[in-house]
Amino acid sequence: MRAEIIRTYKSVHTWTGIVCGFVLFIAFYAGALTMFEETLSRWPSSPSRPAMAPLQHSQQLIADTLATRPDARKEFTLHLRDDEQIPARITWTKGRGDRQPWTADYASDGSLRVEQARPSGMAQFIDHLHRTGGLPGNAEVTEFIMGLVSLAYAVALVSGTIVLLPSLLKDFFALRVGKNLKRMWLDAHNVIGIASLPFHIVIALSAMVFGLHDQIYDLQEKLVYNGNMAQIMKASSPNNAVKPDQRPAPMLAPQELLARVRDFAPDFEPLAMQYRAPGTAGATVRIAGNDPRYMIRREGFLLISPVSGKIVDTTYFPGKQSTWTAPVSAAFALHFGTFGGEPVRWMYFAMGLGGAILFYTGNLLWVETRRKNARGGEPVLQRRAAYWLSAATVGVCIGSIAGISAVIAAAKLMPGDWHLALYYAVFLLCCGWAFWRGAAMAGAELLWLAAITTLAIPATTLWHALQGAAWQHAYGIDAGAVIGALVLAVLARAARRRQQRGIKDSVWSPAATAAAMPVAQPR
């Protein structure tokens, strides 16, 4: 392969990685945590939640709720599990101005108990960070931007693989740890990148489709289907939609509807039943659940009429999907790791953390590649761009870790919708601190902050235990946080040693940082 081709692809790989690396670090780190989203949802749930009404009483509970609360007649959800993060047997929201869920259940004396819940929402916020890469603003806009970032990410993967091809075997099996930081970071970068290349290709392509699906559909509509895509999709689906009908009509009991689903698919495990227009002839129930035999989105579902008991739509039901929805569900399953059980979940968690490290080491490589070496024993002044990028790398990457840890730790202390404000307060503080102090000093200081905020996660559980209100579930989150805090503390000590004993004119030297900072000149 000619040298100029290698140089071209190396330049493409470097700059696409630099431009996209910050948001991809946040997306991968948060994405690794979302592999345990259900556990994260349980972790801050109060142990004092009243017991739910038995499922056999759900028909009467539905009737009492609809008679008492007209705002539940548009749509409500009947939860089939008794997990700690579910506030009551029935939940619903009023709509635009009131997004906090309302709950209905039976109290211990048999009366109907209606309350407005204040769920943590912490796990959902971390998933939001994963989908948007931490970009603020409207979710549709930020997810579109992430689609473009994923496209550039795919380009970086291809160009990086081409760059490495001439020396693949030699560089892939080498991890040279020593004084040559550039060589060490390059070896680590190559090992992680090549070992997880199939995973990254799947993530890049699926995320690109998720973010740019409207544009892709518009292109297909014009180039492939000549404006008839909607009609072709409808013709290929055997399902029939239920027409709106506001006439009152009695509904079958939830147990009977679940029995019909069980007869239709014995291995399907229902989790929740979402009623729409209940009590009318046009009512539908969306029964969501899992079937471990199939690759599906986080949950598969079907629609059934609660009036007739007829199954009316299996578009997203495991094993019954159309030729249109099956590939989409497979793409979701490959992206989110919702297949293969616990082994795949832990593999995706490790790959997600490895992906974050990949983007972090990529920025470090850029800095180390452009470091000037001392000549004749005289120190040199490094390029200003290297200082700014190193400070940004430290601030954004460590700031996102500290911000996410702070959000998780506070979830048991402050119920409500405050996650965005707390995360960005910690994140922006870390970024500002990194630019003010420089990467050399801020690196160790922010790592200690990240270690402390991560250690605060099990500390909140311990604090509640001392108050006599111990949580009896999700201790794996606390154990993982202790391990994470120890790793961050080790890294902080290593960063401190690098300050004291490293090369004096590198960007990781406090003296060199001070020399690179602009100083006001006397008049």
N, C-alpha and C positions, 0 to 999 in steps of 0.2 A: 504494500500500500504506500502510495507516494506521500512524502512528508507534508506537502501543502494540503493534501486532503485531511490528514491527521490534524493539522493546525486549524483548519476550518471547522471541523467537527468539535475540536476541543474548545474553540471560541464559542460556538453555539451552545455547547454543554455548560460552559462556565457561566455565561450571561443569562441563560434561561434559568439555571439553578439559583443564581444570585437574586434575580428579580422575583422569583416565586418562592424561594426557600423559606422566607419568614412565615408566610401564611400557611405553607405546607407543614412547617414544624408544628404550628399550633393545631392544624387539622389532624396530623398523625398522632400527636400526643393525646389530644382529647379523644380521637377515635379509638386509641388503645384502651382508654378508660371506659368508653361506651360498650366495650365487649361485656362489661359487667353492669350494664345500665339497670337491670332489674334489682341487682344487689345494692347498687347505689340508691335506688328508690326506697328500698327497705331500710337502709341504714339510719336515716334521720326520723323514721316513723315512730311516733310515741307509743310506748307499751301500754299506756292507759286508755287506748281506744276501746269503746264499749264493744261487746260481742255482737256479731251480726245475727240477723234473724235466720233461722234455718231455711234452706232452699225450698222445702215443702210448703212454706208459708208465703212464697214469693207472689203467687197469684193474688192473694188477698192484699199483700203489701202494695202491689201495683195498683189495685183498685182503690185502696185508701189514699195513695199518693196522688193519683189523678183526680180524685174527688176533692182533695184538700188544696192541691197546688196546680192551678190552671197553667202556670208557666212550664210545667213538665209535660204538657200534652203535645208539644211539638216534637220533642225528642228526649229520650232518657236512656240510660244504660243500666242493665241489671248485671251485676258482677257475680260470677259463679264460684270464684275462689275467695278464701278468707285471709289473703295476704295482708301483712301489716300496713303496707302503703295504700291500701284501698280503704277509704274513710268510712264507707257504709255499703249496704247491699244495693241501693239505687243512688245514682248520681246524675246530675244534669246541669247545664248552664243556661242562663237567661238569654245570652247573646251579646251583641256588640258592646253595650256599656257595662256589662257585668260578666266578666270571664271567670270569676272565682266559682268553683263548682258548689252546687247545693246538694245536700244529701238527705235521704229519707231511710229510716229504719225503725224497728220497734224498740222501745225502751224496755227496761227490766219489768215494768208494771204492765206491759202490753200496749201502751199508748203509742201513737205515731210520733216519732221524734224527727223533726225537720231542722236542719242546721246548715249554715254556710261554712264549708271546709276551708282550711288554709293550708293546702299541701305545700311541701317544700319546693318542688319543681327544680331541685338542684340537678338531678340526673338529666332532665330534659334540657337544662341550660348547657350542660357539658356537651350534649348531642348537638345543640345549636352552634356551639363553638366549632365542633367537628365539621358541620355542614358549611359554615361560613368562613372558616379559617380565622375567626376572631375579628372579621371586618365588621364595623358598625354600620347601621342603616337598615333599610328595608330588606327582609329576608330574600325576596325574589331577586332583587338587584344583586345582593352579595352572592347568592348561589349562582347567578349567571356569571359573575366575575370569577367565581371558583371553577366554573366550567371552562372558561378561557385559561385560567391558571393550570387546570388539569391537562388541557391541550398542550400548553408549553411544557408541562411536566413530562408528557409522553415524548415530546421532541427531545428533552434532556436525557431521557432514558435511552432512546435510540442512538443519539450522538455519543453519549458516554460509553455505550457498549462498543461502538465502532472505534472510539479512541483506544479502548483497552484491548481490542482484538489482537494487535501485534504482539503484545506481551502478556496475554491472558493467563497462561499456565504459570509463568514465573511470578507475576504479581498477585495472582489469586491465592496461591498457597504460601505467601510470605506475609508475616506481620512483624516488622522489624521495630522493636521498641528500644529507644535509646535517645541520644542527644539530638539527633536529626528529627526535629518535630515535623517538618514537612513530609519526610518519608514515612514516619509513623502514622500521621493522619491520612496520607494517601493510601497506605496499605489497609488501614481500618475502613476507609471509605470504599475501596474496591471490594474488600471481602463482603461487607454488608450489602453493597449494591448488587454484585453478581449473585450472591447466595439467595437473595430475595427478589431477583429480577422478575420471575413469573408473577409473584404477588404484586409487585409494583405495576406491572403491565395491566393486570386485572383492575387494580384500584384506579389507575390513571384513566383507562378507557371507560370504566363504569361511571366514575365521577364526571367525566366529560359529558357523557350521555345525560346524566342526571341534571347537570347545570345548563345544558344547551338543548334539552329535549324539544322545547317549542320551536327552536330554529331548525332542528333536524326534521321534525314533523312537517314544517312548512316547506322545507326543501323536498321531502318525499312527496308531498301533495302536488307540487308543481312538476317534478321531474319523472316520477314513477307512476302516480295514480291519476294524473290529469284532472285533479280536482274532485275525484270520486272516492277518496280514502275513507270517509265516514260511512258511505254506503257499503263499501266492500267489507269494512270491519263489522258492520251490523249484519250483513248477509252471512258472514263466516261464523257468527256466534249463535248457538242454538237457544240462548236465553231470551226470556220475554219479560220486559219491564212491567211493573204493576202501575196501572194508571191511577192518578189521583182521584179519590172518591171520598168526599167528606161525610157521607151518610153514616150514622152510627151503626156499629156492628160488634157483636161479642167476639172476644179473642180466646183462642185455645190456651190452656195452662202452659207455662214455660216447660214443665216436665214433659208434656206431650210433644212439644216442638223439638226438644232435645232427643226424645226417643226416635222421632222420625229422622233426625240427622244421624243418630247412632245406627239406624237400619241402613241409611244411605252410605255411611262411611264408618265402619266400626272402630278403626284405628285413630280417628280424628278426636282430639281432646278439646272440647269447647272451653273458652275462658270467659267470654262476656257476650251479652245479648243487647244489641243497640236497637231500641224500638223507635220507629219514625211514624208520626201521625197515629199513635196508638188509639184504639177504640173506634177507628173508622174503617170503612170497607176497603180503603186503599192503603192500609197499614202494611209496613214491612218490618222484618226483624233481621238485622245483620248479625249473624252468629260467627264470632271470630275465635280462632284457636290454632292449634299446631298439629302437624302430622310429621313425625321424624323421618318418614320414608321419602319425603319429597323436598326438593329445594324450593323454598318459598320466601316471600318477604318476611318481615319479622313475625307476621301472623297471616294465615290464610283465612278466608271467610266465604260465606255464601249468604244469599238472601232467601228468606222464606216468608210466606204470607201467614201471619198469626191468625187470620180468619179462616182460611181453608186448609192450612197446613201444607200447602204445595210449595216445593222448592222451585224458585223462579229464576235464580241466577247463580251460576257456579263459575263465573269468569275468573275469579281469583281463588278458587277452592283447590287445595292440593290434589293433584291427580286428575282433575276435571277441567283444567284450564284450556283456553282456546289457543290456536297457533299464534295469536297476537300477544296474549298475556304470559304464556309460559316462558318465552325468552326474557321478558321484562322481569319476571319473578326470579329467574335464575341469575340475572345480573344483580338484582338486589341481594340475593343470598350470597353470591360471590363477594360482593362489596362489604357486606356487614357480617359475614361469617356465621350466618344463621343456618348452618347445616353441620352434620358430623359430630354434634354434641360437644362435650368438654374438651377433647383433644384439639379440635379446630378452634374453639374459643381461645384456649391458651396460646395456640400457635399464632392466631391473629393478634393477640395482645402483644406477644413478643415481636412480631413483625411490625406492629404499629410503633412500638418504642424504637425498634431498629430503624424505621423510616425517619423518625424524628432525629435520631443520631446522624443519619445519612445527610440531612440538610444542614445540621450544625457543623459536621466535619467538612462539608463542602465550602462553607464560608471560611472556616479556619484555613483550608487549603489555599483559597484565594489570597488571604492575608499573608500566609507564610511564603507563597510563591513570589509575592511582590516585596518581600522584605529585603532591604539593602544590607549587604554584609560590610562589616567594618574593614577598612583598608589601612594597612600599615599600623594597626593597633589603635587607630583613631576612631572614636565613635561616630556614627552617622545619624542624620536626621531622617526618620522614615517618612514616607509619603503620607500626606494628610488623609487621603482616601482610606488608607489601611487603618488609621486610628478610628475614623468614623464608622467604618464597617465592623471593626472588632467591637466597638462600643455598642452598635446597634444589635449585633449578634448576641452579646451578653445580655443586653436589656430586654430584647424581645423574647428570646428563648427562655432565659431563667425567669423573666417577669411573667410569662404565661404559666410556667410551672407554679410559681408562688401564688399567682392569682387564682388558679384552679384549686390549689390546696386550701387557700383561704376560704373560697366559696364552700368547699366540702366541709371544712371545719365549722363554719358558722351555721351550717344547715340545721344542726340540732339545737342551736341557740336562738335563731331568729327565723321563725316561719314567715312566709310571705314572698313577694316578688321583688327582691332586692339584689338578685344575683348579678345582674348586668352592672349596676353601680359599683358593687364591691370589687368585682373582677377588674373593671377598667381603672378603678382607683389604685389598686395594687399594681396592675400592669403598667400604667402610665408613670407611677412613682418609680418603678424599677427602671423604666426606659430613661426617665429624666436623670435618675441617679447615675446610670451608666454613662450618659453623655457628659455629666458634670464631673464625675470622678475619673472617667477613663476606664477602658476595659481592664487594665492591669489591677487596679484597686477594687473596682466594682465587681469583677469576676468573683473574688473570694467573698466579698461582703454580701452580694446578692445570693450566692449559693448558701451562705449561712441563713439568710432570710428564708429561702425556699425550704431549707431543712427544718427551720423552726415552724413555719406555717404547715408543713407536712406533718410534723410531730404533734401539732395542735389537733389533728384529726382524732387520734386515739385519746388525747388529753380530754377532749370534750366527753367522750364515752366514760372515762375514768371519773370526771367531775360529776356526771349524772349518777354514776354508781355510788359515789360518796354521799350524794343527796338522797339515796334510797330509791332511785328510779332507774335501775339498770336496764339497758336494752338487752333483750335476750336473742338477738339475731344479728347477722351480717358482721360478725367479728372478723371475717376475712378482710374487710376494708381496713380495719384497725391494724391488723397484722401486716398487710401490704404497705400501709403508711409508715409503720415503724421501719420496715426494710428500706423503703424509699428515702426516709429521712437519714438513715445511716449512710446510704450511698451518696446522698447530697453532701453530708458532713465530710465524708472521705474526699470527695471532689473539692470541697472548700479548702481542706487542709492542703491538698495538692496544689491548688491555685495559689495559696499563700506561700508555699515553698517556691513556686515558680517566680513569684514576685521577688523573693529574697535572693534566690540563687540562680535565676535564669540569666539569659543574655541581656546585658544592660541597655543595649540600644534597640531592643525589640519592642513591639507594641505592648507586650506584657510586662514591661518594666515601668514602675512608677516614675522614674527619672525621665525616661523617654517620653512618657505621656505628658509630663509637665512641659517638656521642651516643645512638644507638638501643639500645645494649646495656645490660642492667640492671646497675646499679652498687650495691654494698652501701652503705647509708647508715650514717654514724658514729652511735654511740650518744650 
